[in-house]
Amino acid sequence: MNFFQINHIISVGSVDGICTSTALLRLIGAGQTVGLEFCQAFTVDKVDLTKWEPNRMVAFVDLAINNRDPQMTADFVRRIREAGHQIMAVCDEHNASDWLTALGSFDGLLIQPVSQDAGNIKSSGALLMSLFGDNMDEHTRQLCAADAGDRMDFSTHFGGLVNQAVKSRIADDSRRVYLARYFAFNREPDETITGWIREYEEILRNHEEILAAKVDLGDGIVRVNATGRAVDMTTLMNTLYKSGARVVVCEGEMFNRSLNKKTVQIAFGTNDKSLDLLTIVKAAVPSASGFGQKVNVEPTDETAALAVIRASLK
């Protein structure tokens, strides 16, 4: 495969996305000169193509079609092509048929997307490994193995380092760019990355205190208070689920879009796919926001939301 044609990577900022992009940079062999930026499926409309150099040969990594607004992704593809750039690879495992609709054809792609529901490839790292693994050095293979992060397993060398370095300032994509360019050619962290990891260690100490003060509300419902503390919400919630909580109530500061600032809100979360918390809570709190497994309400609505959730568990 002629990876050398690729000179611009657009990746999702998950551990899998970061490490797979890093592996791709290593395969290309030009980690500092290839364009690199991170986004989400629902933020591709914010990617500013006017800042790109001409004639970009683009690879998407771990980027799924925006399932709530597929036209946003289709428009993104159209904007790239109309600007004179080419899409060379789609290293994504979410849904190949959705990508076929957006792209019109897979002709000419160095890497074609797959559907994880239809095979054994469950991550972008696994997809890259399946295509080029026999010719990868151990460093690159270990980067692809960091796809374990998609399963909340950060025990791999690169997956652990990247997860800790990103989580203390999760909205800062410049960290992701730094990590990808650095680990493309280095195995151990430098002082900058070590500093970010130390910040995350402070977050883990916050978790210990929050978990020590958790309140069991019965019926598999646990409440914690993270207000005023830096936390890794995904890891905190997952720890509570593993300890037996079916639903977690978390009081904390979250961004309020209507007020354009952080306010104290109540989040209800579950890892039980049979529970559609958004539908359940909206029956009592129409202003609730979120999605099936995570719902946010105002503090004044916590009691009403908790009552309907508790009733649904019985």
C-alpha positions in Angstrom: 0.0 0.0 0.0 1.4 3.4 -0.9 0.8 5.3 2.3 3.3 7.9 1.1 0.5 9.5 -0.9 -1.4 10.5 2.3 -0.4 14.0 3.5 -3.4 15.0 5.7 -5.1 13.0 8.5 -8.4 13.8 10.1 -9.0 11.6 13.2 -11.4 11.2 16.1 -9.7 12.1 19.4 -10.3 8.8 21.2 -7.3 6.6 22.3 -7.9 4.3 19.3 -8.1 7.3 17.0 -5.0 9.0 18.3 -2.9 5.8 18.4 -4.0 4.6 15.0 -3.3 8.0 13.5 0.2 7.8 15.1 0.7 4.4 13.5 -0.3 5.8 10.2 2.1 8.7 10.6 4.9 6.1 11.3 4.0 4.1 8.2 4.1 7.3 6.1 7.4 8.2 7.7 6.8 12.0 7.7 5.3 12.6 11.1 6.1 16.3 11.3 5.0 17.3 7.8 1.7 15.5 7.4 -1.3 17.6 8.3 -3.1 16.3 11.3 -6.3 17.4 13.1 -8.9 15.9 15.4 -12.6 16.2 15.5 -15.8 14.2 16.2 -18.4 12.8 13.8 -20.7 15.6 14.8 -18.1 18.4 14.5 -16.9 17.8 10.9 -18.8 20.9 9.9 -16.3 23.0 12.0 -13.2 21.7 10.1 -11.9 24.8 8.3 -10.6 23.8 4.9 -9.4 27.3 4.1 -6.4 26.6 6.4 -5.3 23.6 4.4 -2.4 23.5 2.0 -3.4 22.7 -1.6 -3.8 19.2 -3.0 -4.3 17.3 0.3 -4.5 13.5 0.1 -6.8 12.8 3.0 -7.1 9.9 5.4 -10.0 9.6 7.8 -9.2 7.6 11.0 -11.9 6.3 13.4 -14.3 8.8 11.9 -17.8 7.5 11.7 -20.7 9.0 9.7 -22.7 11.4 11.9 -25.7 9.1 12.5 -27.9 11.9 13.7 -27.1 14.0 10.7 -25.6 11.9 7.9 -25.9 14.9 5.5 -23.3 16.8 7.6 -20.7 14.1 6.8 -21.8 14.0 3.1 -21.4 17.8 2.9 -18.0 17.5 4.5 -16.9 15.0 1.8 -18.3 17.3 -0.9 -16.4 20.4 0.6 -13.2 18.4 0.6 -13.6 17.4 -3.0 -14.8 20.8 -4.2 -11.7 22.4 -2.6 -9.5 20.2 -4.9 -8.5 17.6 -2.3 -8.8 13.8 -2.5 -10.0 11.3 0.0 -7.4 8.4 0.0 -8.3 6.3 3.0 -11.2 5.7 5.4 -9.7 3.7 8.3 -13.0 3.3 10.2 -14.9 0.2 11.6 -18.3 1.7 12.4 -20.4 1.2 9.3 -19.1 0.7 5.7 -22.5 1.1 4.1 -23.0 4.5 5.6 -19.6 5.5 4.2 -20.5 4.1 0.8 -23.5 6.4 0.7 -21.5 9.5 1.7 -18.6 8.8 -0.7 -20.5 7.3 -3.6 -17.8 4.7 -4.2 -14.7 3.1 -2.5 -12.8 3.2 -5.8 -9.2 4.3 -5.3 -9.2 4.1 -1.5 -6.0 2.8 0.1 -8.0 1.7 3.1 -11.7 1.0 2.9 -14.0 1.2 5.9 -15.6 -2.0 7.4 -18.6 -2.7 9.6 -17.7 -4.1 13.0 -21.1 -5.8 13.3 -20.2 -7.8 10.2 -16.8 -9.1 11.1 -14.0 -9.4 13.7 -12.5 -5.9 13.2 -13.8 -3.8 16.0 -11.5 -0.7 15.9 -9.5 1.5 13.5 -6.3 0.1 15.0 -7.4 -3.5 14.2 -8.3 -2.5 10.7 -4.9 -0.9 10.0 -3.3 -4.0 11.6 -5.3 -6.4 9.4 -4.1 -4.7 6.2 -0.5 -4.0 7.0 0.4 -5.9 10.2 2.8 -8.4 8.6 5.0 -5.5 7.5 4.8 -3.4 10.7 7.6 -3.1 13.2 6.9 -3.8 16.8 6.5 -0.1 17.6 3.7 0.3 15.1 2.0 -2.9 16.1 2.0 -1.7 19.7 0.3 1.5 18.6 -2.4 -0.4 16.8 -2.8 -2.6 19.9 -3.8 0.5 21.8 -7.3 0.0 20.3 -8.0 -1.8 23.5 -9.0 1.6 24.7 -12.3 1.2 22.9 -13.0 -1.5 25.5 -11.9 0.7 28.4 -8.6 -1.2 28.6 -5.7 1.2 28.9 -3.2 -1.4 30.0 -1.2 -1.3 26.7 2.0 0.8 26.6 0.9 3.5 24.3 -2.8 3.4 25.2 -2.1 4.0 28.8 0.2 6.9 28.1 -2.1 8.6 25.6 -5.2 8.1 27.8 -3.5 9.7 30.9 -1.9 12.6 28.9 -5.2 13.5 27.2 -7.7 13.1 30.1 -6.5 16.0 32.3 -7.5 18.5 29.5 -9.8 16.4 27.3 -11.0 19.3 25.1 -7.4 20.3 24.1 -6.8 18.8 20.6 -3.3 20.3 20.5 -2.3 17.7 23.0 -3.5 15.0 20.7 -1.5 16.4 17.8 1.6 16.6 20.0 1.2 13.0 21.2 0.7 11.6 17.7 3.7 13.4 16.2 5.9 12.5 19.2 4.9 8.8 19.6 5.2 8.2 15.9 9.0 8.1 16.5 9.5 7.8 20.2 8.5 5.1 22.7 8.8 6.8 26.0 7.2 10.1 27.0 9.1 13.4 27.2 8.9 15.9 30.1 5.8 17.6 28.5 3.9 14.4 28.3 5.0 13.4 31.7 3.7 16.6 33.1 0.3 15.9 31.5 0.3 12.5 33.1 1.0 14.0 36.5 -2.1 16.1 36.1 -4.1 13.0 35.5 -2.7 11.4 38.6 -4.3 14.3 40.6 -7.6 13.5 38.9 -7.3 9.9 40.0 -6.8 11.1 43.6 -10.0 13.1 43.2 -11.7 9.9 42.1 -10.7 8.1 45.3 -12.2 10.8 47.5 -15.4 11.0 45.4 -15.8 7.2 45.5 -15.2 7.1 49.2 -18.1 9.5 49.7 -20.6 7.8 47.4 -24.2 7.3 48.6 -26.1 4.1 47.9 -29.7 5.1 47.1 -31.0 1.6 46.8 -32.3 -0.3 43.7 -28.9 -0.3 42.2 -28.7 3.5 42.2 -25.5 5.2 43.5 -25.0 9.0 43.9 -21.7 10.8 43.8 -20.7 14.5 44.0 -17.9 15.8 41.7 -18.7 19.5 42.0 -15.5 21.6 42.0 -13.2 18.7 41.2 -11.4 17.8 38.0 -12.5 14.3 37.0 -12.3 11.8 34.1 -16.0 11.2 33.9 -15.9 8.2 31.7 -13.4 6.4 34.0 -15.3 7.5 37.2 -18.6 6.2 35.9 -17.1 3.0 34.6 -15.6 2.3 38.0 -19.0 2.7 39.6 -20.6 0.4 37.1 -18.0 -2.3 37.7 -18.7 -2.0 41.4 -22.3 -2.9 40.8 -24.2 0.3 40.2 -26.9 0.0 37.6 -27.5 3.8 37.5 -25.2 6.5 38.7 -26.3 9.9 39.7 -23.5 12.5 39.5 -23.7 16.0 40.7 -21.1 18.1 38.9 -20.3 21.2 36.8 -21.1 20.8 33.2 -21.3 23.1 30.2 -24.8 24.6 29.8 -25.3 25.5 26.2 -28.3 27.7 26.8 -26.2 29.9 29.2 -22.9 29.4 27.4 -21.1 28.6 30.7 -20.6 25.8 33.2 -23.3 25.3 35.8 -24.1 22.7 38.4 -26.1 19.9 36.8 -27.2 16.4 37.6 -26.2 13.6 35.3 -27.8 10.2 35.3 -25.8 7.4 33.6 -26.0 3.7 33.0 -24.2 1.0 31.0 -27.3 -1.1 30.8 -28.3 -0.9 27.1 -31.8 -2.0 28.0 -32.4 1.3 29.8 -33.3 4.3 27.7 -32.7 6.9 30.4 -33.6 9.8 28.1 -37.0 8.5 27.2 -37.6 7.5 30.9 -36.6 10.9 32.3 -38.3 13.1 29.7 -41.7 11.7 30.7 -41.2 13.5 34.0 -38.7 16.2 33.0 -39.3 17.4 29.4 -36.2 19.7 29.5 -33.9 16.8 30.1 -31.1 16.4 27.5 -28.6 13.8 26.5 -29.0 10.3 25.0 -30.2 6.8 25.9 -27.5 6.0 28.5 -26.7 9.5 29.9 -29.2 12.2 30.8 -28.6 15.7 32.2 -31.2 17.6 34.3 -31.2 20.7 36.5 -30.7 20.2 40.2 -34.3 21.2 40.8 -35.5 18.3 38.6 -33.3 15.6 40.3 -36.1 14.3 42.5 -38.6 13.9 39.7 -36.0 12.3 37.4 -34.9 9.9 40.1 -38.4 8.8 40.9 -39.2 7.7 37.3 -35.8 6.0 36.9 -36.4 4.1 40.2 -39.8 3.0 39.0 -38.4 1.7 35.7 -36.0 -0.5 37.6 -38.7 -2.4 39.5 
